[in-house]
Amino acid sequence: MTFEEKLDNSPLTASMWLLWLLAAGLIALDGFDFFVIGIALPFLKQDFQLTSLETGAVAVAAIAGALLGSLTLGPLTDKIGRQKMLVVDLAIFILASAGTALSWNAWSLIIFRFMVGVGIGADYPISVAYITENMPSRLRGRMVIGAFTFQAIGSLLGAITGIIIIALFEYFYPDSILPAIQYAWRWMLAVGLAFAILVAILRFQFLLESPRYYIAKGDYEAASEAASELLNETILITPETEPEQKDTSLNYGSLFSREYWRNTVFASVPWFLQDIATYGIGVFTPSIIAVLAFGNESNFLNRELKSATGSAVVDVFLILGFILAVLLVDRLGRIPLQIIGFIGMAIGLSILAIAGDPTQTASPNLLLILLGFFIFNLLMNMGPNSTTFLISGEVFPTSLRASGAGLAAAIAKSGAVLGTFTLPLLQQSIGVSMMMIILALCCLLAAIITYFFGIETKGLSLESVNKSHV
């Protein structure tokens, strides 16, 4: 039997579970950082007296860094290996997180936030390549999405952290909001640093390179050692036991070749459109809830505490969406799940558009607002927020996997930059309602592109995915 056949017939070993848990740990950090900055922003804005331009730059800095990290460190991962880049990634994340918590002005914060984003961006191609290459094909979809579920868990931890810290400052300093403005956001970001250090400690307890990476490089001895540890049995990999490696001469330009351009479009364009909505709504969820539901609250800390609590409630549906994705991805398939999810996102955004339309609702309707967020978050994570990440690691050959996933993530993050930077401006110029309608149209366009360019990978080995559509 080839390594591919042995892997596909293997139960989940302890090494597979450790590998999965370590990849999931950084994804959780990504989710925490992504969400907690939305709660910290109102405090930052007052502490550093941020202009509208600076506020947008702080919000978008990490996403812009993620774009650069995905684009540059993805190809580097294909050159030096998945495991080495995981260590580099953690080092970047920890140092940059420490810098954000200790920032002394707006621009130092923006620079450190950008570096945090570089680490987050690197994690997308590294983690998806690391998991997809080392799981049986029958379980690959569920394991990748299961790891990505930790993004929502990290987001929920970010919301809970914000709630606790705001409540503590309100309790200990009831007569002044100045301590909260100056220090609450630092404590929020410092908690993210503590989580990153814990993940790093765990990461260094288990160092294993992907056997497929060694096979693609022609290092069969190292591949045999890694495969033996992964499958918990003695594995001998030779050029004779493995299928001929036909992708070793591929380079970054191959992603745009006639053979792989469809893969690149499918992996990146729907993800780009999704991230316009996902990040634009996600980063500013506390602010949107504050505007829609608690705009009449005059007390600053009370308003921020209520909006953070509402965000935490909404975030529960992100986790439920991921659970549905885990249950359905290998039953329905990637393409149907992604299309259903995009349509559901458009419905949720349309409900929020009605909730934000003053001509339709005379006063804030909290139930309608929560229903819109519920449908948007649930269907987003059940569908495209799970499937786009998974697909980016499945539709490219091994020697291009991290490069292709990195390019797709970088294109997606350009959508996130667009959404995060322009949505506050759109909210001011055309109002919340029209902004939600524009995002809903983006989601419907993504569903159409998925339908016409989709490559179904359900149940296929990684080696046979590209053969099936050529």
C-alpha positions in Angstrom: 0.0 0.0 0.0 1.1 3.6 -0.7 1.4 6.2 2.0 -1.8 7.7 0.6 -3.7 4.5 1.0 -2.4 3.8 4.4 -3.3 7.3 5.6 -6.8 7.0 4.1 -7.4 3.7 5.9 -5.8 4.8 9.2 -7.8 5.7 12.3 -7.1 9.1 13.9 -3.8 8.6 15.8 -2.6 10.5 18.8 -0.1 12.4 16.5 -3.0 13.4 14.2 -4.9 14.8 17.1 -1.9 16.7 18.5 -1.2 18.1 15.0 -4.8 19.1 14.7 -5.0 20.7 18.2 -1.8 22.7 17.6 -3.1 24.1 14.3 -6.4 24.9 15.9 -4.7 26.8 18.7 -3.4 29.5 16.4 -6.7 29.7 14.6 -8.3 30.4 18.0 -5.7 33.2 18.6 -6.7 34.7 15.2 -10.4 34.7 16.2 -9.6 36.3 19.6 -7.6 39.0 18.1 -10.1 39.6 15.3 -13.0 40.1 17.7 -11.4 41.8 20.7 -10.1 44.7 18.7 -13.8 45.6 17.9 -14.5 45.9 21.6 -11.2 47.8 22.3 -11.7 50.3 19.5 -14.1 52.7 21.3 -11.6 52.9 24.2 -8.6 53.3 21.9 -10.4 56.1 20.0 -10.8 58.1 23.2 -7.4 57.3 24.7 -5.3 58.2 21.6 -7.9 60.8 20.3 -8.0 58.9 17.0 -9.2 60.7 13.9 -11.6 58.8 11.6 -8.7 58.0 9.4 -6.6 56.6 12.3 -9.6 54.6 13.6 -10.0 53.0 10.2 -6.2 52.3 10.0 -6.2 50.6 13.4 -9.1 48.4 12.4 -7.6 47.5 9.1 -3.9 47.2 10.0 -4.0 43.6 11.1 -6.1 42.6 8.1 -3.6 44.4 5.7 -0.8 42.5 7.5 -2.7 39.3 7.0 -2.8 40.0 3.3 1.0 40.4 3.2 1.6 37.4 5.5 -0.6 35.1 3.3 0.9 36.3 0.1 4.6 36.0 1.1 4.8 33.4 3.8 2.6 30.9 2.0 5.1 30.3 -0.8 7.9 30.3 1.8 6.0 27.5 3.6 6.2 25.4 0.4 10.0 26.0 0.4 11.1 25.5 4.0 8.3 23.3 5.3 5.1 23.6 7.3 6.6 22.9 10.8 9.4 25.5 10.6 6.9 28.2 9.5 4.6 27.3 12.4 7.5 28.2 14.8 8.3 31.4 12.9 4.6 32.3 12.8 4.2 32.0 16.6 7.3 34.1 17.2 5.9 36.9 15.0 2.5 36.7 16.7 3.9 36.8 20.3 6.3 39.7 19.7 3.7 41.8 17.8 1.0 41.1 20.4 3.3 42.3 23.2 3.9 45.5 21.1 0.2 46.2 20.7 -0.5 46.0 24.4 2.4 48.4 25.1 1.7 50.8 22.3 2.4 54.5 23.1 0.5 56.2 20.3 -1.7 55.6 17.3 1.0 54.8 14.8 3.0 52.5 17.1 -0.3 50.6 17.6 -1.0 50.5 13.8 2.5 49.1 13.1 2.3 46.4 15.8 -1.3 45.5 14.7 0.1 45.1 11.1 2.7 42.7 12.4 0.1 40.7 14.3 -1.7 40.5 11.0 1.4 39.1 9.2 1.3 36.3 11.8 -2.4 35.7 11.3 -2.0 35.7 7.5 0.8 33.1 7.6 -1.4 30.9 9.8 -4.0 30.4 7.1 -1.9 28.6 4.5 0.3 26.9 7.1 -2.6 25.4 9.1 -4.8 24.3 6.2 -1.8 22.7 4.4 -0.7 21.1 7.7 -4.1 19.6 8.4 -5.3 18.6 4.9 -2.0 16.7 4.2 -2.1 14.6 7.4 -5.7 13.5 7.7 -7.6 10.6 6.1 -9.6 11.9 3.1 -12.9 10.5 4.7 -12.3 12.8 7.7 -10.4 15.7 6.1 -13.3 18.1 5.7 -14.6 17.6 9.2 -11.1 17.9 10.7 -10.2 21.1 8.8 -13.5 22.8 9.6 -13.3 21.5 13.2 -10.0 23.3 13.6 -11.4 26.4 12.0 -14.2 26.3 14.5 -11.7 27.5 17.0 -11.8 30.9 15.2 -15.4 31.3 16.6 -14.3 30.0 20.0 -11.5 32.5 20.1 -14.0 35.2 19.0 -16.3 34.3 21.9 -13.4 34.4 24.3 -12.6 37.8 23.0 -16.1 39.0 23.7 -16.1 37.5 27.2 -12.7 39.0 27.9 -14.1 42.4 26.9 -17.2 42.0 29.0 -15.2 41.0 32.1 -12.6 43.8 31.8 -15.2 46.5 31.2 -17.3 45.2 34.1 -14.2 45.2 36.4 -13.3 48.8 35.5 -16.9 49.8 36.0 -16.8 48.1 39.5 -13.5 49.5 40.7 -13.8 53.0 39.2 -17.5 53.8 39.4 -16.9 57.6 39.4 -14.5 57.9 36.5 -14.2 56.4 33.0 -10.7 57.7 32.6 -8.9 54.5 33.9 -11.0 52.3 31.6 -10.3 54.5 28.6 -6.5 54.4 29.3 -6.1 50.8 30.4 -9.1 48.6 29.5 -8.0 48.1 25.9 -4.4 47.2 27.0 -5.7 44.5 29.3 -7.9 43.1 26.5 -4.9 42.9 24.1 -2.6 41.5 26.9 -5.0 38.6 27.4 -4.4 37.7 23.7 -0.7 37.8 24.4 -1.1 35.4 27.3 -3.1 33.0 25.1 -0.4 33.2 22.4 2.3 32.2 24.9 0.3 29.2 26.1 -0.1 28.0 22.5 3.6 28.5 21.9 4.4 26.3 25.0 2.1 23.6 23.7 3.5 24.0 20.1 7.0 23.1 21.1 5.9 19.9 22.7 5.2 18.4 19.3 7.3 19.0 16.2 6.3 17.0 13.1 6.7 17.8 9.5 4.1 16.7 6.9 5.2 13.5 5.1 3.7 14.8 1.9 6.0 17.8 2.0 9.1 15.5 2.2 7.6 13.3 -0.6 7.1 16.4 -2.8 10.8 17.3 -2.2 12.0 13.8 -2.9 13.3 13.2 0.6 11.9 9.7 1.1 13.9 8.9 4.2 12.6 11.9 6.1 9.1 11.2 4.7 9.3 7.6 6.1 10.2 8.9 9.6 7.5 11.5 9.6 4.9 9.0 8.3 5.9 6.4 10.9 5.3 8.9 13.6 2.1 10.2 12.1 0.5 6.7 11.6 2.1 5.2 14.7 3.5 2.2 12.7 6.7 1.6 10.7 6.2 3.1 7.2 8.8 2.8 4.4 8.3 5.3 1.6 10.3 5.0 -1.6 9.9 6.3 -5.1 8.5 2.9 -6.0 5.8 2.8 -3.3 4.5 6.3 -4.1 2.8 7.6 -7.3 5.1 9.5 -9.6 5.5 13.1 -8.4 4.3 15.2 -11.3 4.1 18.5 -9.6 7.7 19.0 -8.4 8.5 21.5 -11.3 5.5 23.7 -10.5 6.1 27.3 -9.3 4.1 30.3 -8.2 3.2 31.2 -11.7 1.6 27.9 -12.2 -1.4 29.1 -10.1 -2.4 31.2 -13.1 -1.7 28.6 -15.8 -4.4 27.1 -17.9 -4.3 23.9 -15.8 -4.9 25.7 -12.4 -6.5 29.1 -13.1 -10.0 27.7 -12.4 -8.7 26.4 -9.0 -7.3 29.8 -8.2 -10.6 31.6 -9.1 -12.7 29.1 -7.2 -10.4 29.3 -4.1 -10.1 33.1 -4.0 -12.9 35.1 -5.5 -15.9 33.8 -3.4 -13.6 34.1 -0.3 -12.8 37.7 -1.4 -16.5 38.6 -1.6 -17.3 36.8 1.7 -14.6 38.6 3.6 -15.9 42.0 2.5 -19.0 41.1 4.5 -17.5 38.9 7.2 -14.8 41.3 8.4 -16.8 44.4 7.7 -19.6 43.2 9.9 -17.4 41.2 12.3 -14.9 43.8 13.4 -17.6 46.4 13.9 -20.3 44.1 15.4 -20.1 45.8 18.8 -20.3 49.2 17.1 -23.2 48.2 14.8 -25.1 46.7 17.7 -24.5 49.9 19.7 -25.8 52.0 16.8 -28.8 49.8 16.1 -29.9 48.8 19.6 -28.2 51.0 22.2 -27.9 54.4 20.4 -30.0 56.0 23.2 -27.6 54.9 26.0 -25.7 58.0 27.2 -23.3 56.3 29.6 -20.2 55.2 27.7 -19.2 52.2 29.8 -22.8 50.9 30.0 -23.2 51.2 26.2 -20.0 49.4 25.5 -20.8 46.7 28.1 -24.2 46.1 26.6 -22.9 46.0 23.0 -20.1 43.6 24.0 -22.7 41.4 25.7 -24.9 41.5 22.6 -21.8 40.6 20.5 -21.1 37.6 22.8 -24.7 36.4 22.3 -24.4 36.8 18.6 -21.1 35.0 18.6 -22.6 31.9 20.0 -24.3 31.4 16.6 -20.9 31.5 14.9 -20.0 28.3 16.9 -23.3 26.7 16.1 -22.6 27.4 12.4 -19.3 25.7 12.5 -20.8 22.7 14.3 -23.3 22.4 11.4 -20.5 22.6 8.9 -18.6 19.8 10.6 -21.8 17.6 10.4 -22.7 18.5 6.8 -19.5 19.1 4.8 -18.8 15.5 4.0 -22.5 14.7 3.5 -23.7 17.6 1.3 -20.3 18.5 -0.2 -18.4 21.7 -0.3 -20.2 23.4 -3.2 -23.8 23.0 -2.0 -22.8 24.1 1.5 -21.1 27.2 0.2 -23.9 28.2 -2.0 -26.5 27.7 0.7 -24.4 29.7 3.1 -24.0 32.6 0.8 -27.7 32.8 0.2 -28.3 32.6 4.0 -25.8 35.5 4.6 -27.7 37.6 2.1 -31.0 36.9 3.9 -29.5 37.8 7.3 -28.1 41.1 5.9 -31.4 41.9 4.3 -33.1 41.5 7.7 -30.4 43.8 9.3 -31.1 46.3 6.4 -34.8 46.4 7.5 -33.8 46.7 11.2 -31.6 49.7 10.3 -34.1 51.5 8.1 -35.8 54.3 10.1 -38.7 54.4 7.7 -39.5 50.7 8.5 -38.9 50.7 12.2 -39.6 53.7 14.3 -37.5 52.4 17.3 -34.7 49.9 17.6 -36.1 46.3 17.3 -33.6 44.2 19.3 -35.2 40.9 18.3 -35.1 41.8 14.6 -31.4 42.9 14.9 -30.5 39.6 16.7 -32.4 37.6 14.2 -30.4 39.2 11.3 -27.1 38.5 13.1 -28.2 35.0 14.0 -29.0 34.1 10.4 -25.9 35.8 9.0 -23.5 34.3 11.5 -25.0 30.8 11.5 -25.2 30.5 7.7 -21.8 32.2 7.2 -20.0 29.7 9.4 -22.1 26.7 8.2 -21.1 27.6 4.7 -18.4 29.9 3.1 -16.4 30.8 6.2 -15.8 27.1 6.6 -15.7 25.9 3.1 -13.5 28.6 1.6 -10.7 27.8 4.1 -11.1 24.1 3.5 -11.2 24.4 -0.3 -8.0 26.5 -0.4 -6.1 23.6 1.0 -7.7 20.9 -1.2 -7.7 22.2 -4.8 -3.9 22.7 -5.2 -1.1 20.0 -5.6 1.3 19.5 -2.7 4.2 21.6 -4.0 1.7 24.5 -4.5 -0.7 23.9 -1.6 0.6 26.6 0.8 1.3 29.0 -2.1 -2.2 28.6 -3.5 -3.9 28.7 -0.1 -1.8 31.8 0.7 -2.7 33.5 -2.5 -6.4 32.7 -1.9 -6.2 34.0 1.7 -4.4 37.2 0.5 -7.1 37.9 -2.1 -9.7 37.3 0.6 -7.9 39.6 3.0 -7.9 42.4 0.3 -11.7 42.0 0.5 -11.5 42.2 4.3 -9.4 45.4 4.0 -12.0 46.8 1.6 -14.9 45.9 3.9 -13.3 47.0 7.2 -12.0 50.4 5.8 -15.0 51.4 3.7 -18.0 50.2 5.8 -17.6 52.9 8.5 -17.5 55.5 5.6 -20.5 53.9 3.9 -22.4 53.8 7.2 -21.9 57.5 7.6 -22.7 58.4 4.0 -25.5 56.1 3.0 -26.7 54.6 6.3 -26.7 51.2 7.8 -29.6 49.9 5.8 -28.2 50.6 2.3 -24.8 49.3 3.4 -26.3 45.9 4.4 -28.0 45.7 1.0 -24.7 46.2 -0.8 -23.1 43.4 1.3 -26.1 41.1 0.5 -25.5 41.6 -3.2 -21.8 40.7 -2.7 -22.9 37.4 -1.1 -25.3 36.6 -3.9 -22.6 37.2 -6.5 -20.3 34.8 -4.6 -22.9 32.1 -4.7 -23.1 32.5 -8.5 -19.4 32.3 -8.9 -19.2 29.2 -6.7 -21.9 27.5 -8.9 -20.0 28.1 -12.1 -16.4 27.6 -11.0 -16.8 25.0 -8.2 -14.6 21.9 -8.0 -16.2 19.4 -5.6 -13.5 17.7 -3.4 -15.8 15.6 -1.2 -14.4 12.1 -0.6 -11.4 12.6 -3.0 -7.8 12.0 -2.1 -5.6 15.1 -2.4 -3.7 13.5 -5.3 -6.9 12.8 -7.3 -8.6 16.2 -6.8 -6.9 17.9 -9.7 -7.1 14.8 -12.0 -10.9 14.8 -11.5 -11.5 18.2 -13.2 -8.7 18.4 -15.8 
